[in-house]
Amino acid sequence: MAVAEGKVFLGQLDGSFVALDAKTGQPAWKTQVARWQDGYTITAAPLYHNGVLYSGISGGDRSARGFVFALDAKTGQEKWRFWTVPAPGEFGSDTWPKPDDPDPKRANAWKVGRRRGLADARDRP
């Protein structure tokens, strides 16, 4: 959870991300980042910096393809998404297990933090 701009921000197990008014607890916005039906959840605390929320997605243990994303803190609108594993046919995809391989590792980035003033996403070991 992160607290800024009079809001409490948190990811949820259903793959959504919410902003609650810090005084009333009423929802300010909700954004569906990914679907739990596809194996995604949001379990890590987000990073807030200069009006932007940064977080990673969980679900690599369920073969969900990993990504890091940024949301506008005022609106919840997704600003960008960076995939940590190339899609089939993209450069480097032949170096990763296929989603239907036994026990595929999909490099979900569940920890996002700050180091030396820059946003830094680290893949799960």
Secondary structure, DSSP 8 states (H G I E B T S, - for coil): -EEETTEEEEE-TTSEEEEEETTT--EEEEEE-S-GGGT-B--S--EEETTEEEEE-B-GGGT---EEEEEETTT--EEEEEESS--TTSTTGGGS--TTSSS-------EEEEETTEEEEE---
